[in-house]
């Protein structure tokens, strides 16, 4: 008897900036761990980026950067499907079909849309929809179609993204109710990491590492610049000889995500005993980061270069993705009478 087929896991990444350590710890590393248990797929959501990004050169740059980042971080395109959303036109035809089955009320409750209206209300604007484009409003439908076109079983997301998967499940349910006698979509579920997994990294200013705070540590920063950035991280004025609480140190929190358990335990004990200064801890963090990131940086730089193998990898991924999406759209067209 053949072994049961693995369930499908789908991860989408919007190309709106250069990757940083927080992306690696919070999304890239845990998502890559799923490849052992799931048939995993990863796509670059370049059409999603159009809701905010208006620079075509930057969009191309960020798209290549995202793809190169995942491969440099350990994704094997021979075993795992990697593709650009824009290379699968079936997604966009299916998007219209599913839009016709999606209630406006459901979109009214989407977090991003509600947040935009709340900002307008707080600013005293009479038009609560000011600055809201239809791409932002319809964003959850396209995200649902990304998921449904690949018949994904699970979607790894943080807690703030669970609603998108729930909307995808609702939309799949609407189609299945209307046309289920002819074709039924897999109803996806969100796969959320444990709340206490410690995957949120502090940035260079102590707040959560985020592009919006401009406090990130870029994942592929050259060694010299990486050292300078780590050395600039703020610390308190506790003297070298005094004991220090590791859990209150942003530097230590980042170290703990990259160093071995043995090194982390030893460093915690040395800080508690006193005699270790913040400068020494920063040097240790730089050395640990540089040792782990240097091979990834070298691979990334090779992939991001013009005329590298990256384009052929993405072309092969596009063909495989369409092999999955074309039959789905064919079944949907037949089900709806087209």
TORKOL-4160 file (C-alpha; in steps of 0.2 Angstrom, whole numbers, padded with zeros to 4 digits, m for minus):
338
<pt num="1" X="0000" Y="0000" Z="0000"/>
<pt num="2" X="0007" Y="0017" Z="m0005"/>
<pt num="3" X="0010" Y="0029" Z="0010"/>
<pt num="4" X="m0003" Y="0043" Z="0012"/>
<pt num="5" X="0001" Y="0059" Z="0002"/>
<pt num="6" X="0008" Y="0073" Z="0013"/>
<pt num="7" X="m0004" Y="0088" Z="0016"/>
<pt num="8" X="0000" Y="0104" Z="0006"/>
<pt num="9" X="0008" Y="0119" Z="0015"/>
<pt num="10" X="0008" Y="0136" Z="0006"/>
<pt num="11" X="0018" Y="0151" Z="0011"/>
<pt num="12" X="0017" Y="0168" Z="0002"/>
<pt num="13" X="0029" Y="0182" Z="0004"/>
<pt num="14" X="0026" Y="0200" Z="m0001"/>
<pt num="15" X="0041" Y="0208" Z="m0009"/>
<pt num="16" X="0041" Y="0225" Z="m0001"/>
<pt num="17" X="0058" Y="0227" Z="0006"/>
<pt num="18" X="0075" Y="0219" Z="0009"/>
<pt num="19" X="0075" Y="0204" Z="0021"/>
<pt num="20" X="0081" Y="0206" Z="0039"/>
<pt num="21" X="0084" Y="0195" Z="0054"/>
<pt num="22" X="0066" Y="0196" Z="0061"/>
<pt num="23" X="0060" Y="0189" Z="0044"/>
<pt num="24" X="0072" Y="0175" Z="0045"/>
<pt num="25" X="0068" Y="0170" Z="0063"/>
<pt num="26" X="0049" Y="0174" Z="0063"/>
<pt num="27" X="0045" Y="0167" Z="0045"/>
<pt num="28" X="0058" Y="0160" Z="0035"/>
<pt num="29" X="0066" Y="0147" Z="0047"/>
<pt num="30" X="0050" Y="0140" Z="0054"/>
<pt num="31" X="0042" Y="0139" Z="0037"/>
<pt num="32" X="0057" Y="0129" Z="0030"/>
<pt num="33" X="0055" Y="0117" Z="0045"/>
<pt num="34" X="0038" Y="0112" Z="0038"/>
<pt num="35" X="0046" Y="0104" Z="0023"/>
<pt num="36" X="0049" Y="0088" Z="0033"/>
<pt num="37" X="0031" Y="0086" Z="0036"/>
<pt num="38" X="0022" Y="0094" Z="0022"/>
<pt num="39" X="0022" Y="0096" Z="0003"/>
<pt num="40" X="0028" Y="0114" Z="0004"/>
<pt num="41" X="0025" Y="0128" Z="m0008"/>
<pt num="42" X="0032" Y="0146" Z="m0007"/>
<pt num="43" X="0027" Y="0160" Z="m0019"/>
<pt num="44" X="0032" Y="0178" Z="m0021"/>
<pt num="45" X="0016" Y="0188" Z="m0020"/>
<pt num="46" X="0022" Y="0202" Z="m0032"/>
<pt num="47" X="0004" Y="0207" Z="m0037"/>
<pt num="48" X="0000" Y="0210" Z="m0019"/>
<pt num="49" X="0014" Y="0222" Z="m0017"/>
<pt num="50" X="0005" Y="0234" Z="m0030"/>
<pt num="51" X="m0007" Y="0240" Z="m0016"/>
<pt num="52" X="0008" Y="0250" Z="m0010"/>
<pt num="53" X="0023" Y="0249" Z="m0021"/>
<pt num="54" X="0024" Y="0260" Z="m0036"/>
<pt num="55" X="0042" Y="0259" Z="m0042"/>
<pt num="56" X="0044" Y="0245" Z="m0055"/>
<pt num="57" X="0063" Y="0244" Z="m0053"/>
<pt num="58" X="0061" Y="0241" Z="m0034"/>
<pt num="59" X="0047" Y="0228" Z="m0037"/>
<pt num="60" X="0059" Y="0218" Z="m0048"/>
<pt num="61" X="0073" Y="0220" Z="m0036"/>
<pt num="62" X="0063" Y="0215" Z="m0021"/>
<pt num="63" X="0055" Y="0200" Z="m0030"/>
<pt num="64" X="0072" Y="0193" Z="m0035"/>
<pt num="65" X="0078" Y="0197" Z="m0017"/>
<pt num="66" X="0064" Y="0187" Z="m0009"/>
<pt num="67" X="0067" Y="0172" Z="m0020"/>
<pt num="68" X="0086" Y="0173" Z="m0018"/>
<pt num="69" X="0084" Y="0174" Z="0001"/>
<pt num="70" X="0073" Y="0158" Z="0003"/>
<pt num="71" X="0085" Y="0148" Z="m0008"/>
<pt num="72" X="0100" Y="0155" Z="0002"/>
<pt num="73" X="0092" Y="0151" Z="0018"/>
<pt num="74" X="0090" Y="0133" Z="0013"/>
<pt num="75" X="0075" Y="0130" Z="0002"/>
<pt num="76" X="0079" Y="0117" Z="m0011"/>
<pt num="77" X="0069" Y="0121" Z="m0027"/>
<pt num="78" X="0071" Y="0103" Z="m0033"/>
<pt num="79" X="0061" Y="0097" Z="m0018"/>
<pt num="80" X="0050" Y="0112" Z="m0014"/>
<pt num="81" X="0040" Y="0123" Z="m0026"/>
<pt num="82" X="0045" Y="0141" Z="m0028"/>
<pt num="83" X="0036" Y="0153" Z="m0040"/>
<pt num="84" X="0031" Y="0170" Z="m0043"/>
<pt num="85" X="0012" Y="0174" Z="m0041"/>
<pt num="86" X="0013" Y="0184" Z="m0058"/>
<pt num="87" X="0019" Y="0169" Z="m0067"/>
<pt num="88" X="0002" Y="0160" Z="m0064"/>
<pt num="89" X="m0012" Y="0169" Z="m0074"/>
<pt num="90" X="m0025" Y="0156" Z="m0069"/>
<pt num="91" X="m0024" Y="0164" Z="m0052"/>
<pt num="92" X="m0031" Y="0180" Z="m0059"/>
<pt num="93" X="m0045" Y="0173" Z="m0068"/>
<pt num="94" X="m0050" Y="0163" Z="m0053"/>
<pt num="95" X="m0049" Y="0179" Z="m0043"/>
<pt num="96" X="m0064" Y="0186" Z="m0053"/>
<pt num="97" X="m0074" Y="0170" Z="m0050"/>
<pt num="98" X="m0071" Y="0170" Z="m0032"/>
<pt num="99" X="m0075" Y="0189" Z="m0030"/>
<pt num="100" X="m0092" Y="0185" Z="m0037"/>
<pt num="101" X="m0095" Y="0173" Z="m0023"/>
<pt num="102" X="m0088" Y="0184" Z="m0009"/>
<pt num="103" X="m0099" Y="0196" Z="0001"/>
<pt num="104" X="m0094" Y="0214" Z="0003"/>
<pt num="105" X="m0098" Y="0213" Z="0021"/>
<pt num="106" X="m0084" Y="0200" Z="0023"/>
<pt num="107" X="m0072" Y="0212" Z="0015"/>
<pt num="108" X="m0078" Y="0226" Z="0026"/>
<pt num="109" X="m0072" Y="0216" Z="0041"/>
<pt num="110" X="m0055" Y="0213" Z="0034"/>
<pt num="111" X="m0041" Y="0220" Z="0046"/>
<pt num="112" X="m0031" Y="0230" Z="0034"/>
<pt num="113" X="m0047" Y="0239" Z="0027"/>
<pt num="114" X="m0054" Y="0242" Z="0045"/>
<pt num="115" X="m0037" Y="0249" Z="0050"/>
<pt num="116" X="m0036" Y="0261" Z="0036"/>
<pt num="117" X="m0054" Y="0268" Z="0040"/>
<pt num="118" X="m0049" Y="0269" Z="0058"/>
<pt num="119" X="m0034" Y="0280" Z="0054"/>
<pt num="120" X="m0045" Y="0291" Z="0043"/>
<pt num="121" X="m0057" Y="0293" Z="0057"/>
<pt num="122" X="m0043" Y="0297" Z="0070"/>
<pt num="123" X="m0036" Y="0310" Z="0058"/>
<pt num="124" X="m0054" Y="0318" Z="0057"/>
<pt num="125" X="m0056" Y="0315" Z="0038"/>
<pt num="126" X="m0074" Y="0315" Z="0032"/>
<pt num="127" X="m0071" Y="0301" Z="0019"/>
<pt num="128" X="m0066" Y="0286" Z="0029"/>
<pt num="129" X="m0061" Y="0277" Z="0013"/>
<pt num="130" X="m0048" Y="0291" Z="0008"/>
<pt num="131" X="m0032" Y="0283" Z="0002"/>
<pt num="132" X="m0040" Y="0265" Z="0001"/>
<pt num="133" X="m0038" Y="0257" Z="m0017"/>
<pt num="134" X="m0048" Y="0243" Z="m0023"/>
<pt num="135" X="m0032" Y="0232" Z="m0022"/>
<pt num="136" X="m0031" Y="0234" Z="m0003"/>
<pt num="137" X="m0050" Y="0231" Z="m0001"/>
<pt num="138" X="m0050" Y="0216" Z="m0012"/>
<pt num="139" X="m0033" Y="0210" Z="m0005"/>
<pt num="140" X="m0041" Y="0195" Z="0005"/>
<pt num="141" X="m0050" Y="0188" Z="m0010"/>
<pt num="142" X="m0033" Y="0187" Z="m0020"/>
<pt num="143" X="m0025" Y="0179" Z="m0005"/>
<pt num="144" X="m0039" Y="0167" Z="m0004"/>
<pt num="145" X="m0036" Y="0162" Z="m0022"/>
<pt num="146" X="m0018" Y="0160" Z="m0020"/>
<pt num="147" X="m0022" Y="0147" Z="m0007"/>
<pt num="148" X="m0036" Y="0139" Z="m0016"/>
<pt num="149" X="m0028" Y="0138" Z="m0033"/>
<pt num="150" X="m0015" Y="0126" Z="m0025"/>
<pt num="151" X="m0028" Y="0117" Z="m0015"/>
<pt num="152" X="m0017" Y="0120" Z="0001"/>
<pt num="153" X="m0022" Y="0111" Z="0017"/>
<pt num="154" X="m0013" Y="0123" Z="0029"/>
<pt num="155" X="m0006" Y="0140" Z="0028"/>
<pt num="156" X="0008" Y="0145" Z="0041"/>
<pt num="157" X="0004" Y="0162" Z="0048"/>
<pt num="158" X="0006" Y="0173" Z="0063"/>
<pt num="159" X="m0009" Y="0177" Z="0074"/>
<pt num="160" X="m0012" Y="0194" Z="0064"/>
<pt num="161" X="m0014" Y="0184" Z="0048"/>
<pt num="162" X="m0026" Y="0171" Z="0054"/>
<pt num="163" X="m0041" Y="0181" Z="0047"/>
<pt num="164" X="m0035" Y="0180" Z="0029"/>
<pt num="165" X="m0035" Y="0161" Z="0030"/>
<pt num="166" X="m0052" Y="0161" Z="0039"/>
<pt num="167" X="m0058" Y="0172" Z="0024"/>
<pt num="168" X="m0051" Y="0159" Z="0012"/>
<pt num="169" X="m0060" Y="0145" Z="0021"/>
<pt num="170" X="m0076" Y="0155" Z="0020"/>
<pt num="171" X="m0074" Y="0159" Z="0001"/>
<pt num="172" X="m0070" Y="0140" Z="m0002"/>
<pt num="173" X="m0086" Y="0136" Z="0008"/>
<pt num="174" X="m0096" Y="0148" Z="m0003"/>
<pt num="175" X="m0090" Y="0140" Z="m0019"/>
<pt num="176" X="m0093" Y="0122" Z="m0012"/>
<pt num="177" X="m0110" Y="0127" Z="m0007"/>
<pt num="178" X="m0115" Y="0134" Z="m0024"/>
<pt num="179" X="m0105" Y="0121" Z="m0035"/>
<pt num="180" X="m0100" Y="0107" Z="m0024"/>
<pt num="181" X="m0109" Y="0094" Z="m0034"/>
<pt num="182" X="m0096" Y="0097" Z="m0048"/>
<pt num="183" X="m0081" Y="0103" Z="m0039"/>
<pt num="184" X="m0075" Y="0106" Z="m0021"/>
<pt num="185" X="m0061" Y="0116" Z="m0015"/>
<pt num="186" X="m0050" Y="0110" Z="m0001"/>
<pt num="187" X="m0055" Y="0121" Z="0014"/>
<pt num="188" X="m0038" Y="0128" Z="0021"/>
<pt num="189" X="m0033" Y="0130" Z="0040"/>
<pt num="190" X="m0021" Y="0142" Z="0048"/>
<pt num="191" X="m0005" Y="0134" Z="0055"/>
<pt num="192" X="0000" Y="0146" Z="0069"/>
<pt num="193" X="0016" Y="0144" Z="0079"/>
<pt num="194" X="0015" Y="0142" Z="0098"/>
<pt num="195" X="0013" Y="0158" Z="0107"/>
<pt num="196" X="0028" Y="0156" Z="0117"/>
<pt num="197" X="0040" Y="0151" Z="0103"/>
<pt num="198" X="0051" Y="0166" Z="0106"/>
<pt num="199" X="0052" Y="0170" Z="0087"/>
<pt num="200" X="0049" Y="0189" Z="0089"/>
<pt num="201" X="0066" Y="0198" Z="0088"/>
<pt num="202" X="0069" Y="0215" Z="0095"/>
<pt num="203" X="0077" Y="0228" Z="0083"/>
<pt num="204" X="0092" Y="0239" Z="0085"/>
<pt num="205" X="0081" Y="0251" Z="0096"/>
<pt num="206" X="0074" Y="0238" Z="0108"/>
<pt num="207" X="0056" Y="0238" Z="0099"/>
<pt num="208" X="0050" Y="0224" Z="0089"/>
<pt num="209" X="0061" Y="0222" Z="0073"/>
<pt num="210" X="0051" Y="0230" Z="0059"/>
<pt num="211" X="0054" Y="0240" Z="0043"/>
<pt num="212" X="0041" Y="0252" Z="0049"/>
<pt num="213" X="0052" Y="0256" Z="0064"/>
<pt num="214" X="0068" Y="0257" Z="0053"/>
<pt num="215" X="0076" Y="0247" Z="0067"/>
<pt num="216" X="0081" Y="0231" Z="0057"/>
<pt num="217" X="0097" Y="0221" Z="0055"/>
<pt num="218" X="0097" Y="0216" Z="0036"/>
<pt num="219" X="0100" Y="0198" Z="0034"/>
<pt num="220" X="0114" Y="0199" Z="0021"/>
<pt num="221" X="0123" Y="0215" Z="0027"/>
<pt num="222" X="0142" Y="0214" Z="0023"/>
<pt num="223" X="0152" Y="0209" Z="0038"/>
<pt num="224" X="0159" Y="0226" Z="0042"/>
<pt num="225" X="0143" Y="0235" Z="0042"/>
<pt num="226" X="0135" Y="0221" Z="0052"/>
<pt num="227" X="0148" Y="0223" Z="0066"/>
<pt num="228" X="0145" Y="0242" Z="0066"/>
<pt num="229" X="0126" Y="0240" Z="0067"/>
<pt num="230" X="0127" Y="0227" Z="0081"/>
<pt num="231" X="0140" Y="0239" Z="0091"/>
<pt num="232" X="0127" Y="0253" Z="0090"/>
<pt num="233" X="0113" Y="0244" Z="0098"/>
<pt num="234" X="0108" Y="0253" Z="0114"/>
<pt num="235" X="0112" Y="0246" Z="0132"/>
<pt num="236" X="0110" Y="0252" Z="0149"/>
<pt num="237" X="0124" Y="0259" Z="0160"/>
<pt num="238" X="0126" Y="0244" Z="0171"/>
<pt num="239" X="0145" Y="0243" Z="0175"/>
<pt num="240" X="0155" Y="0228" Z="0168"/>
<pt num="241" X="0158" Y="0221" Z="0186"/>
<pt num="242" X="0139" Y="0221" Z="0190"/>
<pt num="243" X="0127" Y="0206" Z="0187"/>
<pt num="244" X="0115" Y="0208" Z="0172"/>
<pt num="245" X="0098" Y="0202" Z="0168"/>
<pt num="246" X="0100" Y="0193" Z="0151"/>
<pt num="247" X="0081" Y="0193" Z="0148"/>
<pt num="248" X="0081" Y="0212" Z="0148"/>
<pt num="249" X="0094" Y="0213" Z="0135"/>
<pt num="250" X="0090" Y="0215" Z="0116"/>
<pt num="251" X="0107" Y="0210" Z="0112"/>
<pt num="252" X="0105" Y="0193" Z="0122"/>
<pt num="253" X="0088" Y="0190" Z="0115"/>
<pt num="254" X="0095" Y="0190" Z="0097"/>
<pt num="255" X="0110" Y="0180" Z="0102"/>
<pt num="256" X="0098" Y="0167" Z="0110"/>
<pt num="257" X="0090" Y="0164" Z="0093"/>
<pt num="258" X="0106" Y="0161" Z="0084"/>
<pt num="259" X="0118" Y="0153" Z="0096"/>
<pt num="260" X="0118" Y="0135" Z="0102"/>
<pt num="261" X="0109" Y="0131" Z="0118"/>
<pt num="262" X="0126" Y="0128" Z="0127"/>
<pt num="263" X="0133" Y="0145" Z="0122"/>
<pt num="264" X="0116" Y="0153" Z="0127"/>
<pt num="265" X="0116" Y="0145" Z="0144"/>
<pt num="266" X="0134" Y="0149" Z="0147"/>
<pt num="267" X="0132" Y="0167" Z="0142"/>
<pt num="268" X="0117" Y="0169" Z="0153"/>
<pt num="269" X="0126" Y="0163" Z="0168"/>
<pt num="270" X="0141" Y="0174" Z="0165"/>
<pt num="271" X="0130" Y="0189" Z="0163"/>
<pt num="272" X="0121" Y="0185" Z="0180"/>
<pt num="273" X="0138" Y="0183" Z="0188"/>
<pt num="274" X="0145" Y="0200" Z="0183"/>
<pt num="275" X="0161" Y="0203" Z="0175"/>
<pt num="276" X="0154" Y="0204" Z="0157"/>
<pt num="277" X="0152" Y="0220" Z="0149"/>
<pt num="278" X="0139" Y="0225" Z="0135"/>
<pt num="279" X="0153" Y="0228" Z="0123"/>
<pt num="280" X="0159" Y="0210" Z="0125"/>
<pt num="281" X="0141" Y="0203" Z="0123"/>
<pt num="282" X="0139" Y="0213" Z="0107"/>
<pt num="283" X="0156" Y="0206" Z="0100"/>
<pt num="284" X="0150" Y="0189" Z="0104"/>
<pt num="285" X="0133" Y="0192" Z="0095"/>
<pt num="286" X="0142" Y="0199" Z="0080"/>
<pt num="287" X="0154" Y="0183" Z="0079"/>
<pt num="288" X="0139" Y="0171" Z="0080"/>
<pt num="289" X="0129" Y="0180" Z="0067"/>
<pt num="290" X="0143" Y="0182" Z="0055"/>
<pt num="291" X="0148" Y="0164" Z="0056"/>
<pt num="292" X="0130" Y="0158" Z="0052"/>
<pt num="293" X="0126" Y="0172" Z="0040"/>
<pt num="294" X="0142" Y="0172" Z="0029"/>
<pt num="295" X="0138" Y="0156" Z="0019"/>
<pt num="296" X="0120" Y="0162" Z="0016"/>
<pt num="297" X="0126" Y="0179" Z="0011"/>
<pt num="298" X="0138" Y="0172" Z="m0002"/>
<pt num="299" X="0124" Y="0161" Z="m0009"/>
<pt num="300" X="0112" Y="0176" Z="m0009"/>
<pt num="301" X="0125" Y="0187" Z="m0018"/>
<pt num="302" X="0128" Y="0174" Z="m0032"/>
<pt num="303" X="0109" Y="0172" Z="m0034"/>
<pt num="304" X="0105" Y="0190" Z="m0035"/>
<pt num="305" X="0118" Y="0194" Z="m0048"/>
<pt num="306" X="0112" Y="0197" Z="m0066"/>
<pt num="307" X="0110" Y="0182" Z="m0077"/>
<pt num="308" X="0112" Y="0170" Z="m0062"/>
<pt num="309" X="0103" Y="0153" Z="m0061"/>
<pt num="310" X="0089" Y="0162" Z="m0051"/>
<pt num="311" X="0078" Y="0166" Z="m0067"/>
<pt num="312" X="0079" Y="0148" Z="m0073"/>
<pt num="313" X="0074" Y="0142" Z="m0055"/>
<pt num="314" X="0059" Y="0154" Z="m0056"/>
<pt num="315" X="0054" Y="0149" Z="m0073"/>
<pt num="316" X="0054" Y="0130" Z="m0068"/>
<pt num="317" X="0044" Y="0134" Z="m0053"/>
<pt num="318" X="0031" Y="0144" Z="m0063"/>
<pt num="319" X="0029" Y="0129" Z="m0075"/>
<pt num="320" X="0026" Y="0117" Z="m0060"/>
<pt num="321" X="0014" Y="0130" Z="m0052"/>
<pt num="322" X="0004" Y="0131" Z="m0068"/>
<pt num="323" X="0003" Y="0112" Z="m0069"/>
<pt num="324" X="m0007" Y="0113" Z="m0052"/>
<pt num="325" X="m0017" Y="0128" Z="m0056"/>
<pt num="326" X="m0023" Y="0124" Z="m0074"/>
<pt num="327" X="m0033" Y="0109" Z="m0069"/>
<pt num="328" X="m0041" Y="0118" Z="m0055"/>
<pt num="329" X="m0047" Y="0132" Z="m0066"/>
<pt num="330" X="m0053" Y="0119" Z="m0079"/>
<pt num="331" X="m0064" Y="0111" Z="m0066"/>
<pt num="332" X="m0070" Y="0128" Z="m0059"/>
<pt num="333" X="m0074" Y="0134" Z="m0077"/>
<pt num="334" X="m0084" Y="0118" Z="m0080"/>
<pt num="335" X="m0093" Y="0119" Z="m0063"/>
<pt num="336" X="m0099" Y="0137" Z="m0066"/>
<pt num="337" X="m0104" Y="0134" Z="m0084"/>
<pt num="338" X="m0090" Y="0142" Z="m0094"/>
